């Protein structure tokens, strides 16, 4: 709902997070996010398998680190971290 969305935005802003949202009705703006989440869900499996929040957070950290530093992305043929290093201005 709109109230839930406002709460999420408020929480993110208060914690200093940089929020990234596509404009409503603009699915072409989030294709890379959809790709990330589809791969993430397939690789993660059932998130209820973790006994503690700490185990889940550790898994999330490792998955994101792997995605950014080791997983080859089809468009650039390299991980995002390598792409940023090569194309730094």
N, CA, C and O atoms as a GROMACS GRO file, in nm:
protein
  356
    1UNK      N    1   0.083  -0.119   0.000
    1UNK     CA    2   0.000   0.000   0.000
    1UNK      C    3   0.088   0.125   0.000
    1UNK      O    4   0.209   0.117   0.020
    2UNK      N    5   0.026   0.238  -0.022
    2UNK     CA    6   0.100   0.364  -0.025
    2UNK      C    7   0.163   0.394   0.111
    2UNK      O    8   0.273   0.448   0.118
    3UNK      N    9   0.092   0.359   0.219
    3UNK     CA   10   0.147   0.382   0.353
    3UNK      C   11   0.271   0.299   0.376
    3UNK      O   12   0.370   0.347   0.432
    4UNK      N   13   0.268   0.172   0.332
    4UNK     CA   14   0.384   0.085   0.347
    4UNK      C   15   0.503   0.141   0.268
    4UNK      O   16   0.615   0.141   0.318
    5UNK      N   17   0.478   0.188   0.147
    5UNK     CA   18   0.584   0.245   0.064
    5UNK      C   19   0.645   0.367   0.131
    5UNK      O   20   0.767   0.382   0.133
    6UNK      N   21   0.560   0.453   0.187
    6UNK     CA   22   0.610   0.572   0.256
    6UNK      C   23   0.695   0.533   0.376
    6UNK      O   24   0.798   0.595   0.403
    7UNK      N   25   0.652   0.428   0.448
    7UNK     CA   26   0.729   0.380   0.563
    7UNK      C   27   0.866   0.330   0.521
    7UNK      O   28   0.966   0.356   0.587
    8UNK      N   29   0.870   0.257   0.411
    8UNK     CA   30   0.997   0.205   0.360
    8UNK      C   31   1.090   0.319   0.320
    8UNK      O   32   1.209   0.317   0.352
    9UNK      N   33   1.037   0.418   0.251
    9UNK     CA   34   1.116   0.535   0.210
    9UNK      C   35   1.167   0.609   0.334
    9UNK      O   36   1.283   0.649   0.338
   10UNK      N   37   1.081   0.629   0.432
   10UNK     CA   38   1.121   0.698   0.555
   10UNK      C   39   1.231   0.621   0.628
   10UNK      O   40   1.330   0.680   0.672
   11UNK      N   41   1.214   0.490   0.640
   11UNK     CA   42   1.314   0.406   0.708
   11UNK      C   43   1.447   0.411   0.633
   11UNK      O   44   1.552   0.426   0.695
   12UNK      N   45   1.442   0.397   0.502
   12UNK     CA   46   1.564   0.402   0.422
   12UNK      C   47   1.634   0.535   0.434
   12UNK      O   48   1.756   0.540   0.451
   13UNK      N   49   1.560   0.641   0.424
   13UNK     CA   50   1.619   0.775   0.434
   13UNK      C   51   1.679   0.800   0.572
   13UNK      O   52   1.787   0.856   0.584
   14UNK      N   53   1.608   0.757   0.676
   14UNK     CA   54   1.655   0.777   0.812
   14UNK      C   55   1.784   0.700   0.840
   14UNK      O   56   1.866   0.743   0.921
   15UNK      N   57   1.801   0.586   0.772
   15UNK     CA   58   1.920   0.504   0.796
   15UNK      C   59   2.035   0.543   0.704
   15UNK      O   60   2.143   0.484   0.710
   16UNK      N   61   2.012   0.641   0.617
   16UNK     CA   62   2.117   0.687   0.527
   16UNK      C   63   2.132   0.604   0.400
   16UNK      O   64   2.230   0.619   0.327
   17UNK      N   65   2.035   0.516   0.374
   17UNK     CA   66   2.041   0.433   0.254
   17UNK      C   67   2.010   0.517   0.130
   17UNK      O   68   1.931   0.611   0.135
   18UNK      N   69   2.074   0.481   0.020
   18UNK     CA   70   2.046   0.547  -0.107
   18UNK      C   71   1.939   0.465  -0.177
   18UNK      O   72   1.965   0.352  -0.219
   19UNK      N   73   1.819   0.520  -0.189
   19UNK     CA   74   1.707   0.449  -0.249
   19UNK      C   75   1.710   0.462  -0.400
   19UNK      O   76   1.745   0.566  -0.454
   20UNK      N   77   1.672   0.354  -0.466
   20UNK     CA   78   1.669   0.352  -0.611
   20UNK      C   79   1.539   0.287  -0.655
   20UNK      O   80   1.520   0.167  -0.637
   21UNK      N   81   1.450   0.367  -0.712
   21UNK     CA   82   1.321   0.314  -0.756
   21UNK      C   83   1.292   0.361  -0.897
   21UNK      O   84   1.323   0.474  -0.935
   22UNK      N   85   1.231   0.273  -0.974
   22UNK     CA   86   1.190   0.309  -1.109
   22UNK      C   87   1.063   0.392  -1.102
   22UNK      O   88   0.986   0.383  -1.007
   23UNK      N   89   1.043   0.473  -1.205
   23UNK     CA   90   0.919   0.549  -1.214
   23UNK      C   91   0.803   0.452  -1.237
   23UNK      O   92   0.818   0.352  -1.307
   24UNK      N   93   0.689   0.482  -1.179
   24UNK     CA   94   0.571   0.398  -1.195
   24UNK      C   95   0.538   0.382  -1.343
   24UNK      O   96   0.536   0.480  -1.418
   25UNK      N   97   0.513   0.259  -1.384
   25UNK     CA   98   0.478   0.233  -1.523
   25UNK      C   99   0.596   0.238  -1.618
   25UNK      O  100   0.577   0.257  -1.739
   26UNK      N  101   0.718   0.221  -1.568
   26UNK     CA  102   0.839   0.227  -1.652
   26UNK      C  103   0.925   0.102  -1.630
   26UNK      O  104   1.035   0.113  -1.575
   27UNK      N  105   0.878  -0.014  -1.674
   27UNK     CA  106   0.951  -0.137  -1.646
   27UNK      C  107   1.089  -0.144  -1.710
   27UNK      O  108   1.175  -0.218  -1.662
   28UNK      N  109   1.112  -0.070  -1.816
   28UNK     CA  110   1.244  -0.072  -1.882
   28UNK      C  111   1.353  -0.010  -1.794
   28UNK      O  112   1.472  -0.028  -1.820
   29UNK      N  113   1.312   0.063  -1.690
   29UNK     CA  114   1.411   0.125  -1.602
   29UNK      C  115   1.469   0.028  -1.500
   29UNK      O  116   1.568   0.061  -1.434
   30UNK      N  117   1.410  -0.089  -1.485
   30UNK     CA  118   1.458  -0.177  -1.379
   30UNK      C  119   1.496  -0.316  -1.428
   30UNK      O  120   1.492  -0.411  -1.350
   31UNK      N  121   1.533  -0.330  -1.553
   31UNK     CA  122   1.565  -0.463  -1.605
   31UNK      C  123   1.683  -0.527  -1.532
   31UNK      O  124   1.683  -0.648  -1.509
   32UNK      N  125   1.785  -0.448  -1.496
   32UNK     CA  126   1.899  -0.505  -1.426
   32UNK      C  127   1.861  -0.549  -1.285
   32UNK      O  128   1.916  -0.646  -1.233
   33UNK      N  129   1.766  -0.477  -1.222
   33UNK     CA  130   1.720  -0.517  -1.088
   33UNK      C  131   1.642  -0.648  -1.097
   33UNK      O  132   1.659  -0.737  -1.014
   34UNK      N  133   1.557  -0.659  -1.198
   34UNK     CA  134   1.480  -0.782  -1.216
   34UNK      C  135   1.575  -0.899  -1.240
   34UNK      O  136   1.554  -1.008  -1.187
   35UNK      N  137   1.678  -0.877  -1.319
   35UNK     CA  138   1.777  -0.982  -1.345
   35UNK      C  139   1.847  -1.023  -1.216
   35UNK      O  140   1.863  -1.142  -1.188
   36UNK      N  141   1.889  -0.924  -1.136
   36UNK     CA  142   1.956  -0.954  -1.009
   36UNK      C  143   1.865  -1.037  -0.920
   36UNK      O  144   1.908  -1.140  -0.867
   37UNK      N  145   1.740  -0.993  -0.903
   37UNK     CA  146   1.651  -1.063  -0.810
   37UNK      C  147   1.616  -1.202  -0.860
   37UNK      O  148   1.601  -1.294  -0.779
   38UNK      N  149   1.601  -1.220  -0.990
   38UNK     CA  150   1.569  -1.355  -1.039
   38UNK      C  151   1.685  -1.450  -1.014
   38UNK      O  152   1.664  -1.564  -0.973
   39UNK      N  153   1.810  -1.404  -1.038
   39UNK     CA  154   1.926  -1.489  -1.008
   39UNK      C  155   1.940  -1.510  -0.857
   39UNK      O  156   1.969  -1.621  -0.812
   40UNK      N  157   1.920  -1.405  -0.782
   40UNK     CA  158   1.934  -1.414  -0.637
   40UNK      C  159   1.836  -1.516  -0.579
   40UNK      O  160   1.875  -1.601  -0.498
   41UNK      N  161   1.710  -1.509  -0.621
   41UNK     CA  162   1.610  -1.601  -0.568
   41UNK      C  163   1.644  -1.746  -0.605
   41UNK      O  164   1.626  -1.837  -0.524
   42UNK      N  165   1.691  -1.767  -0.727
   42UNK     CA  166   1.726  -1.902  -0.770
   42UNK      C  167   1.845  -1.957  -0.690
   42UNK      O  168   1.846  -2.074  -0.653
   43UNK      N  169   1.943  -1.872  -0.665
   43UNK     CA  170   2.063  -1.916  -0.593
   43UNK      C  171   2.038  -1.926  -0.442
   43UNK      O  172   2.101  -2.007  -0.374
   44UNK      N  173   1.948  -1.845  -0.389
   44UNK     CA  174   1.925  -1.841  -0.245
   44UNK      C  175   1.839  -1.957  -0.196
   44UNK      O  176   1.862  -2.009  -0.087
   45UNK      N  177   1.743  -1.997  -0.275
   45UNK     CA  178   1.652  -2.102  -0.230
   45UNK      C  179   1.560  -2.049  -0.120
   45UNK      O  180   1.525  -1.931  -0.119
   46UNK      N  181   1.522  -2.135  -0.031
   46UNK     CA  182   1.428  -2.099   0.076
   46UNK      C  183   1.500  -2.022   0.186
   46UNK      O  184   1.584  -2.079   0.256
   47UNK      N  185   1.469  -1.895   0.202
   47UNK     CA  186   1.534  -1.813   0.303
   47UNK      C  187   1.492  -1.851   0.445
   47UNK      O  188   1.555  -1.809   0.542
   48UNK      N  189   1.386  -1.928   0.458
   48UNK     CA  190   1.342  -1.973   0.590
   48UNK      C  191   1.433  -2.083   0.645
   48UNK      O  192   1.415  -2.127   0.759
   49UNK      N  193   1.530  -2.127   0.568
   49UNK     CA  194   1.620  -2.233   0.614
   49UNK      C  195   1.721  -2.182   0.716
   49UNK      O  196   1.787  -2.262   0.783
   50UNK      N  197   1.734  -2.052   0.730
   50UNK     CA  198   1.830  -1.996   0.825
   50UNK      C  199   1.770  -1.995   0.964
   50UNK      O  200   1.655  -1.957   0.984
   51UNK      N  201   1.851  -2.039   1.061
   51UNK     CA  202   1.802  -2.046   1.199
   51UNK      C  203   1.803  -1.911   1.269
   51UNK      O  204   1.723  -1.887   1.359
   52UNK      N  205   1.894  -1.822   1.227
   52UNK     CA  206   1.904  -1.692   1.292
   52UNK      C  207   1.911  -1.581   1.188
   52UNK      O  208   1.943  -1.605   1.072
   53UNK      N  209   1.880  -1.461   1.231
   53UNK     CA  210   1.892  -1.345   1.144
   53UNK      C  211   2.038  -1.325   1.103
   53UNK      O  212   2.066  -1.286   0.989
   54UNK      N  213   2.130  -1.351   1.194
   54UNK     CA  214   2.272  -1.338   1.163
   54UNK      C  215   2.316  -1.428   1.049
   54UNK      O  216   2.394  -1.386   0.964
   55UNK      N  217   2.265  -1.552   1.045
   55UNK     CA  218   2.298  -1.643   0.935
   55UNK      C  219   2.246  -1.589   0.802
   55UNK      O  220   2.315  -1.596   0.700
   56UNK      N  221   2.126  -1.535   0.804
   56UNK     CA  222   2.068  -1.477   0.683
   56UNK      C  223   2.149  -1.357   0.637
   56UNK      O  224   2.179  -1.345   0.518
   57UNK      N  225   2.186  -1.268   0.728
   57UNK     CA  226   2.264  -1.149   0.693
   57UNK      C  227   2.400  -1.190   0.635
   57UNK      O  228   2.446  -1.131   0.538
   58UNK      N  229   2.464  -1.290   0.694
   58UNK     CA  230   2.592  -1.338   0.643
   58UNK      C  231   2.576  -1.393   0.501
   58UNK      O  232   2.659  -1.366   0.414
   59UNK      N  233   2.471  -1.471   0.479
   59UNK     CA  234   2.445  -1.524   0.345
   59UNK      C  235   2.424  -1.410   0.245
   59UNK      O  236   2.480  -1.412   0.135
   60UNK      N  237   2.342  -1.311   0.283
   60UNK     CA  238   2.316  -1.198   0.194
   60UNK      C  239   2.444  -1.124   0.159
   60UNK      O  240   2.467  -1.090   0.043
   61UNK      N  241   2.528  -1.099   0.258
   61UNK     CA  242   2.655  -1.030   0.235
   61UNK      C  243   2.739  -1.108   0.134
   61UNK      O  244   2.791  -1.049   0.039
   62UNK      N  245   2.752  -1.238   0.154
   62UNK     CA  246   2.836  -1.319   0.064
   62UNK      C  247   2.776  -1.324  -0.077
   62UNK      O  248   2.850  -1.319  -0.176
   63UNK      N  249   2.644  -1.333  -0.088
   63UNK     CA  250   2.582  -1.336  -0.220
   63UNK      C  251   2.605  -1.205  -0.297
   63UNK      O  252   2.637  -1.207  -0.416
   64UNK      N  253   2.588  -1.093  -0.228
   64UNK     CA  254   2.607  -0.963  -0.292
   64UNK      C  255   2.753  -0.942  -0.330
   64UNK      O  256   2.783  -0.891  -0.437
   65UNK      N  257   2.845  -0.983  -0.241
   65UNK     CA  258   2.988  -0.971  -0.271
   65UNK      C  259   3.023  -1.055  -0.394
   65UNK      O  260   3.092  -1.008  -0.484
   66UNK      N  261   2.974  -1.179  -0.397
   66UNK     CA  262   2.999  -1.267  -0.512
   66UNK      C  263   2.942  -1.204  -0.639
   66UNK      O  264   3.009  -1.201  -0.742
   67UNK      N  265   2.820  -1.155  -0.632
   67UNK     CA  266   2.754  -1.096  -0.749
   67UNK      C  267   2.834  -0.979  -0.804
   67UNK      O  268   2.847  -0.963  -0.926
   68UNK      N  269   2.888  -0.897  -0.716
   68UNK     CA  270   2.959  -0.777  -0.760
   68UNK      C  271   3.105  -0.801  -0.800
   68UNK      O  272   3.159  -0.728  -0.882
   69UNK      N  273   3.169  -0.903  -0.742
   69UNK     CA  274   3.313  -0.921  -0.763
   69UNK      C  275   3.353  -1.043  -0.844
   69UNK      O  276   3.464  -1.047  -0.897
   70UNK      N  277   3.267  -1.143  -0.856
   70UNK     CA  278   3.305  -1.266  -0.925
   70UNK      C  279   3.211  -1.311  -1.035
   70UNK      O  280   3.255  -1.368  -1.135
   71UNK      N  281   3.083  -1.287  -1.020
   71UNK     CA  282   2.987  -1.335  -1.119
   71UNK      C  283   3.000  -1.255  -1.247
   71UNK      O  284   2.994  -1.132  -1.247
   72UNK      N  285   3.020  -1.327  -1.357
   72UNK     CA  286   3.034  -1.262  -1.489
   72UNK      C  287   2.896  -1.218  -1.535
   72UNK      O  288   2.802  -1.298  -1.540
   73UNK      N  289   2.884  -1.092  -1.570
   73UNK     CA  290   2.758  -1.037  -1.618
   73UNK      C  291   2.761  -1.037  -1.770
   73UNK      O  292   2.859  -0.996  -1.832
   74UNK      N  293   2.654  -1.084  -1.829
   74UNK     CA  294   2.652  -1.110  -1.972
   74UNK      C  295   2.676  -0.985  -2.058
   74UNK      O  296   2.742  -0.995  -2.162
   75UNK      N  297   2.626  -0.871  -2.018
   75UNK     CA  298   2.639  -0.753  -2.103
   75UNK      C  299   2.784  -0.706  -2.115
   75UNK      O  300   2.829  -0.673  -2.225
   76UNK      N  301   2.857  -0.702  -2.006
   76UNK     CA  302   2.995  -0.652  -2.008
   76UNK      C  303   3.099  -0.763  -2.009
   76UNK      O  304   3.217  -0.736  -2.027
   77UNK      N  305   3.057  -0.887  -1.991
   77UNK     CA  306   3.147  -1.003  -1.989
   77UNK      C  307   3.248  -0.996  -1.875
   77UNK      O  308   3.360  -1.046  -1.887
   78UNK      N  309   3.208  -0.933  -1.763
   78UNK     CA  310   3.294  -0.921  -1.646
   78UNK      C  311   3.207  -0.883  -1.526
   78UNK      O  312   3.095  -0.836  -1.543
   79UNK      N  313   3.259  -0.902  -1.405
   79UNK     CA  314   3.184  -0.861  -1.286
   79UNK      C  315   3.174  -0.708  -1.279
   79UNK      O  316   3.258  -0.638  -1.335
   80UNK      N  317   3.072  -0.654  -1.209
   80UNK     CA  318   3.056  -0.509  -1.198
   80UNK      C  319   3.178  -0.439  -1.138
   80UNK      O  320   3.214  -0.330  -1.183
   81UNK      N  321   3.242  -0.498  -1.038
   81UNK     CA  322   3.358  -0.433  -0.975
   81UNK      C  323   3.470  -0.413  -1.076
   81UNK      O  324   3.535  -0.309  -1.078
   82UNK      N  325   3.492  -0.513  -1.160
   82UNK     CA  326   3.597  -0.501  -1.263
   82UNK      C  327   3.558  -0.397  -1.368
   82UNK      O  328   3.642  -0.321  -1.415
   83UNK      N  329   3.430  -0.395  -1.403
   83UNK     CA  330   3.382  -0.298  -1.499
   83UNK      C  331   3.401  -0.155  -1.447
   83UNK      O  332   3.444  -0.067  -1.521
   84UNK      N  333   3.370  -0.134  -1.318
   84UNK     CA  334   3.388   0.000  -1.259
   84UNK      C  335   3.535   0.040  -1.261
   84UNK      O  336   3.567   0.155  -1.291
   85UNK      N  337   3.624  -0.054  -1.231
   85UNK     CA  338   3.768  -0.025  -1.228
   85UNK      C  339   3.817   0.010  -1.368
   85UNK      O  340   3.892   0.106  -1.385
   86UNK      N  341   3.776  -0.066  -1.467
   86UNK     CA  342   3.820  -0.041  -1.605
   86UNK      C  343   3.766   0.087  -1.664
   86UNK      O  344   3.832   0.152  -1.746
   87UNK      N  345   3.645   0.125  -1.623
   87UNK     CA  346   3.580   0.241  -1.684
   87UNK      C  347   3.574   0.362  -1.590
   87UNK      O  348   3.494   0.452  -1.611
   88UNK      N  349   3.658   0.363  -1.489
   88UNK     CA  350   3.662   0.476  -1.396
   88UNK      C  351   3.713   0.600  -1.469
   88UNK      O  352   3.806   0.594  -1.549
   89UNK      N  353   3.650   0.710  -1.440
   89UNK     CA  354   3.687   0.836  -1.505
   89UNK      C  355   3.785   0.910  -1.420
   89UNK      O  356   3.829   1.019  -1.458
   0.00000   0.00000   0.00000
